Amino acid sequence: MYGPAPIVVPARVAHNIKGTRRAIETIPNCLHGFVIPLPKSRRGSTALLLFQCACTGFVMGKAMADTTALRVGQAFEECVNRRFGAPPLIRHDRDPRFMSEVFPAFAGVMRSRSRATLSYRPQANGQQERSVKNVMQSVRVYTEDPLQQDWDEIAEKLIFAINNSTDATRKETPFYLVHGWDAHSTLGAMTSPFKQGNGRQSDALKWRREVN
C-alpha cells in the first residue's frame, strides 16, 4: 500500500510560505464550504461542495445531490482523505451539515480536529469564502440559461483553471505547489498545426475542441 501523496513545496517558492522547511506530508488545514443552491443538473446534482488547502490554495470539488452530514463526510473522504490523508485541522462555517453530530464524529474517526468559524472571518476562512465566491459567480452565470444542465461538468474544469492560476500572494499556482510541476492544458494544443483528416486525427481534434 502506498501512503498519501505529499504536498511538495519546491525550494524556489518555499520562502513564500512562512515556516516551510520540507515537503508537507498532508494538508495541514483544510477549509470547506458549499456553493448552494444550484439548478438540478443532468446528473442530478444540486450543490457543489468545495475543499481547499489553506497552505497552497489548492481547491477540490464534489458535485452532490444529497447534502446530508453523512454524505458530506463521505465526499471529504473521497476528495481529500484518499489523496492526501487526513488533515490535522478541518475548518468550516456554521452550516448545519457541518455542525451536526455526524461530521464531528467522522472527523474524530480520522483523528482530525473540526473547528467552526464565524460567518466571515478573514483570518480563518476568508480564503475559502473568496474561492466559493469565484466559483459561485462563474457557475451561476453559466446556469442562468435553463438549457445548460451540465454545470457540474463545467465546475470541474473551472476548479482546474483556479488551481492553475497564479496566486498573487504565493507567486505560484496551487497545482504547482501541490505537485511540483506545472500542468499542461489542452488549450495550448488548440494552436498546434493539427489538420482535419480522417480516422483518429478527426476524432482527436473533435474531442480537443469539446473539452475546451
Backbone bond lengths (Angstrom), bond angles and torsions (degrees), N, CA, C in turn:
res aa  C-N    CA-C-N  psi(-1)  N-CA   C-N-CA  omega(-1)  CA-C   N-CA-C  phi
1 M - - - 1.461 - - 1.524 109.70 -
2 Y 1.326 116.63 136.65 1.443 120.96 176.70 1.521 109.48 -90.77
3 G 1.308 116.22 147.45 1.450 120.71 177.45 1.513 110.69 -78.70
4 P 1.344 118.04 177.02 1.458 121.15 179.30 1.517 111.21 -63.73
5 A 1.325 116.17 146.16 1.456 120.51 -179.74 1.522 110.36 -68.27
6 P 1.342 118.50 128.66 1.458 120.09 179.75 1.514 111.23 -73.64
7 I 1.320 116.69 152.10 1.451 121.52 172.90 1.517 106.66 -87.65
8 V 1.305 117.39 112.85 1.456 121.58 -174.96 1.517 109.51 -88.34
9 V 1.323 116.89 121.48 1.454 121.69 175.40 1.523 107.15 -104.03
10 P 1.338 119.32 102.77 1.451 121.82 -176.44 1.518 112.43 -59.30
11 A 1.342 115.62 152.60 1.462 120.37 -176.43 1.516 111.85 -60.29
12 R 1.342 117.50 -33.75 1.460 119.32 -175.71 1.517 113.06 -72.67
13 V 1.330 117.25 -12.77 1.461 118.93 177.94 1.520 112.16 -120.85
14 A 1.330 117.18 0.52 1.460 119.80 -176.79 1.516 111.96 -60.94
15 H 1.340 116.77 -31.99 1.464 119.06 -178.11 1.518 112.01 -70.00
16 N 1.343 117.05 -16.09 1.463 119.92 179.46 1.518 112.49 -78.25
17 I 1.321 116.95 -16.14 1.455 121.17 -178.77 1.518 108.43 -113.13
18 K 1.293 116.88 110.87 1.454 122.28 -173.53 1.524 111.47 -57.62
19 G 1.320 115.19 130.39 1.451 120.67 174.95 1.515 114.68 84.97
20 T 1.328 119.03 1.62 1.456 120.60 -178.62 1.522 110.18 -75.17
21 R 1.328 116.91 128.02 1.456 121.67 177.95 1.524 111.66 -129.20
22 R 1.322 117.21 -15.09 1.456 120.18 -177.28 1.522 108.49 -159.05
23 A 1.310 115.89 174.68 1.464 119.81 177.17 1.521 109.72 -62.69
24 I 1.314 116.13 137.03 1.456 121.05 -179.05 1.521 108.97 -79.31
25 E 1.319 117.15 129.01 1.456 120.86 -174.26 1.519 112.87 -74.07
26 T 1.308 117.34 -26.22 1.453 120.67 179.06 1.517 108.11 -156.09
27 I 1.317 117.72 178.19 1.461 120.75 176.15 1.525 107.99 -71.60
28 P 1.332 118.92 115.46 1.463 119.82 -176.18 1.521 113.74 -71.82
29 N 1.325 116.67 -29.13 1.460 120.94 -175.89 1.521 107.61 -148.22
30 C 1.321 117.18 110.25 1.463 121.99 -176.58 1.528 109.99 -103.84
31 L 1.327 116.07 124.83 1.461 122.38 177.06 1.525 108.25 -103.98
32 H 1.315 116.85 146.93 1.460 117.71 174.95 1.521 112.36 -154.04
33 G 1.339 113.91 155.57 1.457 120.70 -178.84 1.522 110.66 -167.94
34 F 1.338 115.87 169.89 1.464 122.35 -175.45 1.523 112.16 -101.97
35 V 1.333 116.07 144.83 1.459 123.34 161.50 1.517 104.30 -103.91
36 I 1.336 116.65 106.27 1.456 120.57 -169.94 1.532 108.95 -157.65
37 P 1.349 120.73 147.82 1.475 126.86 -3.90 1.525 110.53 -87.70
38 L 1.302 116.13 157.43 1.455 123.08 177.33 1.526 108.59 -130.10
39 P 1.332 117.92 152.45 1.471 119.59 178.65 1.525 110.82 -63.21
40 K 1.297 115.79 151.67 1.461 120.75 -177.47 1.525 110.62 -66.95
41 S 1.314 115.74 128.11 1.464 121.04 -179.90 1.526 110.32 -87.91
42 R 1.320 115.14 176.02 1.464 119.30 178.19 1.522 111.57 -62.89
43 R 1.310 116.91 -28.17 1.462 121.72 178.47 1.526 112.14 -82.63
44 G 1.342 116.31 -6.01 1.459 120.33 -179.55 1.510 114.23 92.04
45 S 1.332 118.34 6.11 1.467 121.70 -178.51 1.523 110.97 -76.57
46 T 1.323 116.13 141.38 1.468 121.63 178.15 1.524 112.18 -129.32
47 A 1.325 117.92 0.27 1.462 121.62 -178.50 1.520 109.37 -151.34
48 L 1.323 115.37 155.49 1.462 121.60 177.41 1.522 108.20 -124.87
49 L 1.316 116.36 119.52 1.463 122.40 179.55 1.522 108.58 -98.64
50 L 1.341 116.63 125.29 1.456 121.88 -177.91 1.520 111.04 -110.67
51 F 1.322 116.12 138.40 1.460 123.62 172.56 1.524 107.49 -119.73
52 Q 1.325 116.62 142.97 1.461 119.43 -179.77 1.517 111.19 -143.21
53 C 1.338 115.48 135.73 1.463 121.50 174.60 1.519 108.10 -78.69
54 A 1.325 117.50 122.30 1.457 121.44 -177.78 1.521 111.99 -69.60
55 C 1.325 117.48 -20.79 1.463 121.44 -178.20 1.524 111.97 -81.07
56 T 1.318 117.01 -48.41 1.461 121.50 -175.21 1.525 113.70 -102.73
57 G 1.333 118.07 -17.04 1.455 121.59 -175.83 1.513 113.70 81.74
58 F 1.325 117.70 5.57 1.463 122.16 -177.96 1.525 110.21 -66.14
59 V 1.339 116.85 130.91 1.463 123.10 -175.14 1.528 110.25 -109.40
60 M 1.315 115.83 137.74 1.462 122.72 172.67 1.520 107.80 -126.93
61 G 1.314 117.63 148.26 1.455 120.16 -177.17 1.511 112.88 -140.38
62 K 1.323 114.94 155.68 1.464 121.70 179.20 1.521 108.96 -142.71
63 A 1.338 116.59 115.45 1.461 120.62 174.29 1.520 108.42 -74.40
64 M 1.344 116.51 136.74 1.458 120.32 -172.53 1.522 111.57 -136.71
65 A 1.318 115.34 149.13 1.459 122.19 171.60 1.520 109.95 -103.60
66 D 1.313 116.44 -31.50 1.465 123.70 179.65 1.523 108.16 -110.13
67 T 1.337 117.48 118.12 1.465 121.01 -176.42 1.529 112.37 -111.41
68 T 1.310 117.16 28.08 1.459 120.01 176.73 1.523 109.78 -68.54
69 A 1.339 115.70 163.49 1.459 120.67 -178.26 1.524 111.69 -59.19
70 L 1.327 116.77 -38.81 1.459 120.46 179.52 1.520 111.04 -64.02
71 R 1.331 116.50 -42.85 1.469 120.09 -179.77 1.524 110.69 -67.61
72 V 1.329 117.62 -34.50 1.463 121.01 176.14 1.526 110.15 -61.94
73 G 1.324 115.89 -44.03 1.458 120.02 178.00 1.518 112.08 -62.08
74 Q 1.323 116.68 -39.98 1.458 120.64 178.82 1.526 111.10 -66.77
75 A 1.341 116.64 -38.94 1.464 120.38 178.17 1.523 110.83 -65.77
76 F 1.333 116.36 -37.48 1.462 120.67 177.79 1.527 110.30 -62.76
77 E 1.324 115.82 -44.03 1.466 119.82 -179.95 1.528 110.73 -63.73
78 E 1.323 116.05 -36.79 1.463 120.81 -178.16 1.526 112.27 -73.22
79 C 1.330 117.41 -45.02 1.465 121.23 -173.20 1.524 113.61 -84.52
80 V 1.324 116.99 -36.48 1.464 120.73 -173.01 1.519 112.33 -107.73
81 N 1.325 116.08 -55.54 1.460 120.02 -171.04 1.531 112.97 -63.96
82 R 1.327 117.23 -40.79 1.470 119.71 -178.39 1.524 112.18 -66.84
83 R 1.320 116.15 -25.44 1.464 119.69 -175.41 1.520 113.38 -96.20
84 F 1.331 116.20 -43.18 1.457 119.84 -174.19 1.522 113.83 -116.50
85 G 1.321 117.02 -6.94 1.449 119.37 -172.77 1.524 110.48 86.67
86 A 1.307 116.61 174.12 1.466 120.87 -176.41 1.527 110.39 -76.44
87 P 1.336 118.59 126.98 1.461 120.90 177.65 1.523 110.93 -74.95
88 P 1.328 117.96 148.75 1.467 120.20 178.49 1.528 112.84 -62.89
89 L 1.356 116.50 -33.27 1.461 120.51 -175.31 1.521 110.36 -132.85
90 I 1.339 115.83 133.18 1.458 122.66 176.26 1.522 107.75 -118.88
91 R 1.331 116.69 118.94 1.470 121.16 178.79 1.524 109.97 -106.80
92 H 1.311 115.41 141.27 1.461 120.53 179.79 1.517 108.85 -153.62
93 D 1.337 115.61 165.78 1.458 119.49 175.84 1.528 108.85 -82.01
94 R 1.326 116.49 -169.89 1.467 119.97 -175.18 1.526 112.47 -95.28
95 D 1.301 115.73 33.90 1.459 120.82 173.87 1.528 108.66 -61.29
96 P 1.346 118.15 135.68 1.476 120.75 -178.99 1.520 114.05 -54.10
97 R 1.332 116.48 -30.10 1.467 119.30 179.49 1.521 111.87 -66.24
98 F 1.339 116.07 -28.85 1.456 120.03 179.52 1.526 112.03 -91.63
99 M 1.330 116.28 -21.75 1.464 120.20 -175.38 1.527 112.61 -92.64
100 S 1.325 117.83 -9.08 1.462 119.95 -179.50 1.524 110.31 -69.18
101 E 1.318 116.45 172.43 1.457 120.87 -178.21 1.525 112.20 -70.36
102 V 1.327 116.60 -23.88 1.463 119.68 -173.79 1.526 111.78 -67.71
103 F 1.337 116.90 -49.84 1.462 118.68 -174.44 1.529 112.83 -67.53
104 P 1.346 119.90 -46.14 1.471 118.78 174.95 1.525 112.91 -57.33
105 A 1.340 116.49 -36.68 1.464 119.53 177.77 1.525 110.52 -65.90
106 F 1.330 116.21 -39.05 1.458 120.78 177.64 1.526 110.29 -63.52
107 A 1.331 116.19 -43.05 1.464 120.10 178.34 1.521 110.74 -63.72
108 G 1.328 116.12 -37.28 1.459 120.09 179.03 1.512 112.74 -63.81
109 V 1.329 116.43 -37.14 1.464 120.33 177.92 1.525 110.21 -61.89
110 M 1.331 116.85 -35.67 1.462 121.53 179.77 1.529 112.02 -85.35
111 R 1.346 115.95 0.63 1.464 121.92 -178.25 1.527 111.60 61.85
112 S 1.316 114.97 37.60 1.458 121.99 176.10 1.523 109.01 -109.90
113 R 1.316 116.38 145.58 1.457 120.69 175.11 1.521 109.19 -86.82
114 S 1.311 116.89 134.66 1.454 122.53 178.83 1.522 108.49 -107.96
115 R 1.336 116.95 122.82 1.457 121.44 -176.82 1.522 110.28 -128.86
116 A 1.329 116.10 129.54 1.463 121.88 176.54 1.520 109.26 -92.91
117 T 1.322 116.41 143.27 1.455 121.96 178.08 1.523 109.22 -110.39
118 L 1.327 116.14 175.25 1.452 121.07 174.44 1.519 108.75 -72.06
119 S 1.325 116.93 173.30 1.460 120.64 -174.96 1.524 111.92 -56.45
120 Y 1.319 117.91 -40.79 1.462 120.94 174.33 1.515 108.32 -152.34
121 R 1.312 115.70 103.54 1.458 122.24 177.87 1.525 107.16 -124.74
122 P 1.339 118.35 103.63 1.465 121.14 -173.29 1.516 114.48 -52.28
123 Q 1.345 117.36 -34.98 1.460 119.78 -178.37 1.522 111.93 -69.28
124 A 1.315 117.83 -23.20 1.464 121.09 -174.40 1.519 112.87 -105.91
125 N 1.341 116.30 -54.15 1.464 118.79 -174.33 1.520 113.32 -130.08
126 G 1.335 117.47 18.75 1.457 120.22 -179.89 1.516 113.01 -60.24
127 Q 1.337 115.69 -39.76 1.458 120.68 -179.92 1.521 111.10 -61.28
128 Q 1.328 116.11 -45.28 1.460 120.37 -179.67 1.518 111.03 -66.63
129 E 1.336 117.16 -40.18 1.461 120.44 179.82 1.528 110.27 -61.76
130 R 1.329 117.43 -39.19 1.464 120.37 179.13 1.522 111.33 -68.04
131 S 1.341 116.48 -39.90 1.465 119.81 178.62 1.522 110.83 -64.75
132 V 1.335 116.23 -43.71 1.464 120.79 177.75 1.522 109.95 -60.25
133 K 1.335 116.60 -41.75 1.460 120.87 -179.61 1.527 110.76 -62.96
134 N 1.337 116.94 -43.32 1.465 120.35 179.96 1.523 111.39 -63.07
135 V 1.326 116.31 -46.10 1.462 120.01 179.90 1.522 110.33 -66.12
136 M 1.333 116.83 -42.67 1.463 121.36 -177.90 1.529 110.78 -61.04
137 Q 1.336 117.06 -45.39 1.458 120.08 -179.21 1.522 111.23 -61.61
138 S 1.325 116.16 -44.03 1.462 120.09 -178.22 1.523 111.58 -67.56
139 V 1.328 116.64 -44.31 1.463 120.41 -178.54 1.519 110.74 -67.78
140 R 1.335 117.51 -41.75 1.465 120.47 -177.56 1.530 111.21 -65.68
141 V 1.328 117.45 -38.08 1.463 119.70 176.58 1.523 110.04 -60.03
142 Y 1.312 115.92 -40.21 1.464 120.93 -179.42 1.522 111.29 -70.35
143 T 1.328 117.45 -38.00 1.466 120.75 -174.77 1.525 113.28 -84.48
144 E 1.334 118.30 -0.91 1.461 119.72 176.35 1.528 111.08 -63.01
145 D 1.315 116.78 -28.28 1.462 121.47 175.74 1.528 108.18 -82.86
146 P 1.341 118.43 115.86 1.473 120.83 -177.03 1.524 113.62 -61.24
147 L 1.336 117.11 -18.32 1.459 120.09 179.93 1.529 112.23 -80.45
148 Q 1.318 116.06 -14.67 1.463 119.51 -179.69 1.526 108.92 -88.72
149 Q 1.303 115.90 93.59 1.458 121.10 -177.20 1.528 112.68 -108.74
150 D 1.322 116.76 18.36 1.461 120.16 179.35 1.527 111.02 -115.46
151 W 1.350 116.44 34.00 1.461 119.67 -177.23 1.520 112.22 -61.17
152 D 1.345 118.05 -29.55 1.459 119.46 -179.73 1.529 111.56 -67.44
153 E 1.337 116.83 -31.23 1.461 119.90 175.46 1.524 110.39 -72.57
154 I 1.326 116.58 -39.66 1.461 121.04 178.20 1.526 110.26 -65.57
155 A 1.331 117.17 -37.25 1.465 121.24 -179.25 1.526 111.25 -60.88
156 E 1.330 116.97 -37.22 1.463 120.28 178.66 1.524 110.71 -62.31
157 K 1.327 116.69 -41.07 1.462 120.69 178.47 1.529 110.88 -70.96
158 L 1.326 116.17 -34.61 1.456 120.66 178.40 1.527 110.86 -64.58
159 I 1.324 116.74 -42.23 1.461 121.02 178.14 1.527 110.28 -63.13
160 F 1.325 116.62 -39.45 1.465 120.33 176.42 1.525 110.29 -60.74
161 A 1.341 116.57 -41.17 1.462 120.60 179.44 1.526 111.28 -65.04
162 I 1.341 117.18 -40.66 1.465 120.83 178.22 1.520 110.45 -62.17
163 N 1.317 116.50 -43.47 1.464 120.75 -178.77 1.519 112.81 -68.30
164 N 1.325 117.03 -16.61 1.461 120.29 179.85 1.522 112.33 -111.19
165 S 1.328 115.98 19.22 1.461 122.26 174.23 1.522 108.81 -101.06
166 T 1.311 117.16 134.64 1.462 121.31 -178.07 1.516 110.55 -65.71
167 D 1.318 115.92 127.46 1.457 122.06 179.26 1.525 109.47 -80.17
168 A 1.331 117.00 133.31 1.461 121.08 -176.16 1.520 112.50 -65.23
169 T 1.327 117.45 -30.63 1.465 121.07 -178.65 1.522 111.69 -86.45
170 R 1.309 116.56 -46.01 1.471 120.78 -175.70 1.521 113.11 -82.08
171 K 1.331 117.04 -16.78 1.465 123.01 179.38 1.529 113.14 64.66
172 E 1.303 117.49 17.02 1.458 122.91 177.13 1.522 108.40 -145.01
173 T 1.314 116.80 168.40 1.462 120.42 176.12 1.523 109.67 -84.25
174 P 1.331 118.45 147.58 1.466 120.44 175.66 1.527 112.24 -56.52
175 F 1.327 117.05 -36.91 1.464 120.14 179.56 1.524 110.51 -60.12
176 Y 1.325 116.82 -43.45 1.465 120.70 -179.24 1.520 111.20 -66.32
177 L 1.316 116.89 -39.51 1.463 120.19 -179.20 1.522 111.82 -65.92
178 V 1.323 116.70 -30.38 1.462 120.41 -179.71 1.525 111.93 -83.00
179 H 1.332 116.46 -43.62 1.461 119.93 -171.54 1.525 114.41 -99.97
180 G 1.327 116.75 -25.80 1.457 119.30 -178.17 1.514 113.94 90.31
181 W 1.326 117.44 5.33 1.461 121.00 175.51 1.522 108.49 -147.46
182 D 1.326 115.89 161.23 1.457 121.46 179.50 1.524 110.21 -85.83
183 A 1.319 115.79 140.05 1.464 120.67 178.96 1.524 110.00 -74.70
184 H 1.312 116.05 144.10 1.459 121.49 176.13 1.522 108.23 -101.94
185 S 1.311 115.73 115.52 1.456 121.17 -178.43 1.523 110.64 -88.60
186 T 1.325 116.26 154.39 1.466 120.28 176.31 1.525 111.75 -75.84
187 L 1.340 117.70 -5.81 1.460 119.96 177.75 1.521 110.70 -62.47
188 G 1.330 116.44 -38.29 1.450 119.74 179.35 1.519 112.06 -64.57
189 A 1.317 115.43 -31.06 1.462 119.42 -179.39 1.523 111.92 -68.78
190 M 1.342 117.14 -20.28 1.460 119.90 -178.75 1.523 111.85 -65.83
191 T 1.331 118.12 -22.42 1.460 121.46 -178.57 1.527 112.17 -94.60
192 S 1.323 116.79 0.18 1.463 119.90 -179.03 1.529 110.24 -75.90
193 P 1.330 117.21 154.36 1.474 120.87 -179.70 1.518 111.95 -75.68
194 F 1.333 114.74 65.20 1.467 120.59 -177.40 1.519 107.16 -102.68
195 K 1.297 117.53 106.26 1.456 121.73 -171.42 1.524 111.96 -91.28
196 Q 1.317 113.39 155.17 1.460 119.48 174.94 1.528 109.40 -62.38
197 G 1.290 115.17 136.02 1.461 119.01 179.22 1.505 108.92 -148.33
198 N 1.281 115.56 -149.93 1.450 118.93 177.15 1.513 109.51 -120.01
199 G 1.324 114.68 165.79 1.458 119.39 175.57 1.513 113.23 66.69
200 R 1.323 115.20 -129.85 1.458 121.45 -171.07 1.527 112.63 -64.91
201 Q 1.344 117.74 -37.04 1.458 119.80 -177.83 1.524 111.51 -63.95
202 S 1.328 117.76 -43.02 1.466 120.93 179.18 1.521 111.05 -64.66
203 D 1.315 117.25 -41.71 1.461 121.05 179.13 1.523 110.88 -64.78
204 A 1.329 116.73 -41.50 1.463 120.83 -179.65 1.520 110.83 -65.64
205 L 1.331 117.38 -41.40 1.456 121.14 179.41 1.520 110.80 -65.13
206 K 1.321 117.84 -41.34 1.465 121.86 178.14 1.521 110.83 -62.64
207 W 1.335 116.78 -44.86 1.472 120.65 179.03 1.513 111.14 -61.97
208 R 1.334 116.20 -41.27 1.455 120.61 -177.06 1.524 111.16 -63.63
209 R 1.315 116.84 -38.30 1.459 120.52 178.91 1.522 111.31 -70.79
210 E 1.319 116.22 -34.80 1.464 119.76 179.93 1.523 111.68 -67.17
211 V 1.326 117.78 -42.72 1.465 120.30 -176.62 1.509 111.79 -72.36
212 N 1.322 117.89 -18.46 1.453 120.66 178.83 1.514 111.57 -98.68
